[in-house]
Amino acid sequence: MAMDFPASSDVMIIGGNSHPELANLIASRLNVKAGDASVYHKTNRETMVEIGDSVRGKDIYIIQTGTKDVNNNIMELLIMAYACKTSSARSIVGVIPYLPYSKQCKMRKRGCIVSKLLAQMMCKSGLSHVITMDLHQKEIQGFFNCPVDNLRASPFLLQYIQECIPDYRNAVIVARNPGSAKKATSYAERLRLGIAVIHGEQKESESDMVDGRYSPPTLPRSRTMDVSNGVPVHPAKEKPPINVVGDVGGRIAIMVDDMVDDVASFVAAAEVLKERGAYKIYVLATHGLLSSDAPRLIEDSPIDEVVVTNTIPHELQKMQCHKIKTVDISVMLSEAIRRIHNKESMSYLFKNVTLED
C-alpha cells in the first residue's frame, strides 16, 4: 500500500511507552517526524507527560496500545490526550490497535461494563476519533461518543496463510469454540476451505458424572406446567466432553481467533486436534498478549506456529519461543491515518471485508 503522505507541519504523531516501535514504524511510513513527548513516572508512580513541541492548531495522532501493563497504558493515553486538548490541539486521534478491557464488554453479576467506562473516559480526556483493530465485540463502538474505525487484520493473516503455509489447500479452519465459528466461517469462505468446530471441555473425572441413580421418581405429567413455588431455579451450564465437529484427519488445522492471551485452551484444543489426525496445527490471531508462561506452554505443545500481528509488543515472548511469528500491520494503521487527515474515504480499508471477520 503506497504512502503518498507529505511531510506536513500540521500533523504530529506522538507515542506513549506501550509500543514505541510501532509508533516509529507508522511515523516513518507517513514521512512524519515523531513528536517530542516525554512520558515517565515520578517516584510516587504518578504519570507525567511533557510535550516538547507546540501542538496548537495541529492534528495529533497518539499511538498507544494495550499491553500487560494495561492500567499505566490507559493513564498515559488519557493524560497525553488531555495535555493536547488543553494546549489547543485542533484534533486528537487515538490510535489504539488493541483496546484494553475490551473483553469486559458485557454485564456480569454485580459487575459493570468496563469497556463503556473506558470509552467515556477516553472521549472526556479529549479524543475526537479512535482507530482500533479487531475489537473483541464490534458493538463496543457504540460505547464511544466519537467516531471509531475498527480496522481488520484478516487480510494480513489470510495473506500469511496463502504465502507461508505450504499446501494450505489441504487445511481446515478450526473454531476453538462455537463463539468463534463466525470468524472461522469467514476465513474458510475466503480461502475456499472447510471448517471444524471444537465443542465442550476436558473432564477432570468421570466418577462424579450423574448416572441416573439419583433421579427423582416419575410423576404424572399434565399438559399445563404449574409453577406454584415461585420463580424456577436457573440450571447451571455444564459443557459436554470435548469434541471436534468436522474432519481434521490428515489435514492442516488452522485455529483463528481475535486474541491469544491464556494459551491453555489453545493447547488443549491442539492436543485434541492432534489426536483426531491433524498433522500440522497453526494458531492465527490479531492480538498476541501471550501472558504468564504462554511461551513455555506453546513450546511444549503440539502447536507448530502461533502467528500474531504487532498490535502488541511481544519480542520477549519470541525470544523464549521460536514458534511465535509476527505479521506487521503498521501499513494499515498508516494508511488509515493518512486517509483521515486527507479527508478521504475509509471504505478502501474495509473493501471486501464483511462484518463477520
N, C-alpha and C positions, 0 to 999 in steps of 0.2 A: 504494500500500500504506500504509494508515493506521498511524501510530505512536501508540500509547497508553501509551508507556513513561514512568512518572512520574519526576520528579526524585528520585533516591534517594541517601542518604548512604553506602550500602554498595557503590556502583558507581563505578569510576574508569576513565576512558579516557585513556590516555597514548599519545603517538606519538613515533616517532624522527624522524630527519631525512630519511627516504626519501620521504615523501609527506604533508607536513603539511596540505595542502589536503584530502585525503581524510579524515584524522583529524578535522579541524574539521567537515567535512560530516556525518560519522557522529555526532559529539557533538551537533551542533545538531539533527539529526533525532531523536535519542533524548532531547532536552531534558536533557542532562547536561553539566555544565561540564567541559572538558578538564582533566586533572590537571596539576599543576605539575611538569614533568620537564624537566631541562636535560641535553641530550646534546651533548657537544662533544669536540674533540680537543686534547690537550696539544701542546706544541711538539715532542715526540718522536713524535707521531702516535698515541699511545695514546688509546683511547676512554674518556671519563669520563662517568659517569651520576650525576646528583644529582636525587633525587625530593624536592620541597619539601613535599608533603603526606603525612600519615600513611597507610600502606596496611594497617595491622594489621587483620585480620579482614575485609578488603574483597575484592570480586571485581574483579580487574584485567583490563582488555582492552587489549592492546598492539597498536597499529596500525603495522605495518611491512611494506613490500613490497620486492621485489627490483628494483633499477634497474641502471644501468651501473656504479655504484659498489658492486658486489654484496658484496664482502668486508667493507667498512665497514658495510653494511646488516646483515649477519649478526652481526658482533660487537656492534653496537648492540643488536640484539634479544636476544642471549644475555646481555649484561651487564644490560640492563633487567629481563629475566625473573629473573636470579639476584639482583638487588638487591631485587626484590619478594619473592622466596622467602625470603631471609634477613631480611626485615623483617616476616615473619609474615603475608603476604597469605593470604586464605582460598583463593582460586583464581586462576590466571593463565592467561588465554586469549590465544593468539597469533592475531591477525587478519592473515594473510599472503596478500593477494589473489594475488600472483604468487610462487610458491615458488621461490627461487633454486636453481640446479643441478638443476632437475627434468628437464632433457634428459639428464643423466648418470645414468640410472636402469638402465642395462644394463651387463653386464660386457664390457669391451673387452680386447684383447690387452695383457697386462702392465699393465692399469689397475685400476680399482676402481669400485664403485658409490657415487659421491659422495653421491647423494641419501639413501642409507641412513645414511652417516656424519653428514650434516647433521641427519637426523631424530633420531638418537641424541643428538647434541649439544643439540638443542632440548629434548628430554624431560629430559635431565640438568640443564639450566640451570634448570628449574622449571616449564616449560609443562605444564599439566594438560589442555589442549584446544587444538586448532588448527582455525581456519576458513580455508579457502583457496578458490580458484576455478579451475576448469578445469585440473586437473593435466595435465601432458604425457602421463602414463600413470596411469590411476586406480589401478593396483596399488601406486603409491607409498604409498598409505595404509597398507599393510601394514608399512612400514618403521618406523612410529611405535608407541611403546608407550603412546600415549594416544589418545583419540577424535579422529578427523579428519572434519570436514564439508567435503566437496568440492562447493561450490556451482556452479551452471551460469549462464553468461552468455547462453546461447542464447535465452531468452525476450526479452531486450532487443534482441538482434540480429535476431530474427525480426520483432519489432515495427518495427524500423527499416526492414527490407525492405518490409513491408506499408504503412508510412505515408510513407516518404521516398524510395522508388524508384518513379518514375512508370512505369506499365504493367509492374509486376513480374510480371504473369501471362504475359508474353512472355519470361520469364527462364529460364535453365537454371543449375542449381547445378553448379559445377565443382570437382572434387577435383584439387588441384595435383599430387598423386602418388597411386599406388594405396593408400598407407598411410592417407590421409585420406578414402578412399572411404566408410568407415562414417559419418563425421561428415557428409559431403555427402549421403549417403542419408537420414540422419535429418532434415536441413533440408528436403530435397526432398519427403519424405513429409508433413511438417507444412505445407508451402506448396502441396502438390499440383503439383509441378513435376517436370520431367525432370532427369537428371544427365548429366554428361560427365566423363571421367577423362583426365588428361594422363599419358602414359607415355613413358619414355625421357629422353634428354638431347641437347642440341645437340652435334653432332660438329664438332671443330675442323678436321679434314682427312679427305678420303676416300682420300688417296694411300696411307695405311698400312693400309687395310682388307684383310683376308685374302680372296684371290680363289680359293683352292684350288690354286694352282700349287705350293705348298709342302706339300701334304698328303702324308702317308705312303702308301706303296703298300698296296693292299688285301691282306689276308691271309685265309686260310680261317678261318672262324669256327666254333667249337664251341658246343654247346648249354650248356656249363658254363663260367662265367667263371673263369679261373685267375689268381689274384693271387699270383704267385710272387716278386715283387720287393718285398715289404713293403707298407706302407700306401700306397694310391694318393694322388697329389697332388690336393689340392682345387683345382679350376679357379677362376680369378678371375672375378668377375662382370663382365659387360660389358653396359651398357644399350643398347637399340636406339635408333635416331634418334627424336627427339621426335615424338609422335603424339597426336592427340586422338581418344579413343574416344567417339563421340556427336556429335550435330549441334548446332552453335552458330551456323550461318549465319542472319543476320538476327535474332539473339536478343540479349538482355542476358545477359552472363556474370557470375556471382557466385561468386567463389572464396571458400571458407570454410576456416579453419584455426584452431589454438589460439593461435598467436603469430606476429607479424611482426617479425623481427629483421633478418637479412641479406636485403634485398629483391631481390637479383639474380635469384633463382629465380622470384620472383613476376613480375618484369619480363619475363624470358624467356618465361614462360607466357603473359603478357598479349600479347606480340608474336605468339605462335603463334595465340592465340585471335583476334586482330585479322586475321591472315592467313586464318583459316578463316571470316571473315564476321561475327564478333560486333561489334555496333555500339556497345555500351557495356560497360565492364568495371569491376566493383567487387571490392574485396578486403575481407572481413569477418573479424576476428579478435578474440579476447578481450584478449590482451596485446600492446601496441604498444611493443616495445623500440626499434625503429627506430634501430639502431646505425649508427655511422660516417656515411657520406654518403647514408643512406637517403632523406632528404627531397629531395635533388637528383635522385637516380635516379627517385623517384616522379614528381617534377615533369616530368621529360623523357620519361616512359614513356607508353604508350597507356592506362594505368590512369586511370579517371575519378575514382574515390574510394577512399580507404582508410579504413575505419570500424573503430575500436578503442574499447575501454572505458577508463575512467580507473583501472584497476588499477595502472597505471604512469604516472608523470607524463611528459607529452610536450609541454608548452607551447612549449618552444624549437623542437621539430621542426615544430609547427603554424605558427609564425611564419615558418619557412623554406619551407613547402609548403602552399598553400591547399587541396590535395586531401585532407588528413588531417582527418577528422571524429571527434568523441568522443561516446560514449554513457555517461551517468552510471549506475553500478551501486551507488552508495552506499546506495540504498534497500534493496537486498537484503542487504547486509552489516549494515545497521542492524537489519533485521527478524530476521536470524539471531542477533545479539547479544541482542535483546530476548527472543526465544523461549528461548534458552539460559538467560538469567538468570531468567526466569519459569518455567523447567522445563516449557515447552510442547513439543509435538511439532514436529520439524523437517520432517515429511513434506510440509507445505503448500508449502515452498520447492522440493520435488522433484516436486510434483504434475504429472502428465502429462509428466515428463521421464524418458526412458529412459537406460539405461547407454550407448547408442551416441552420445549427444550429445557 
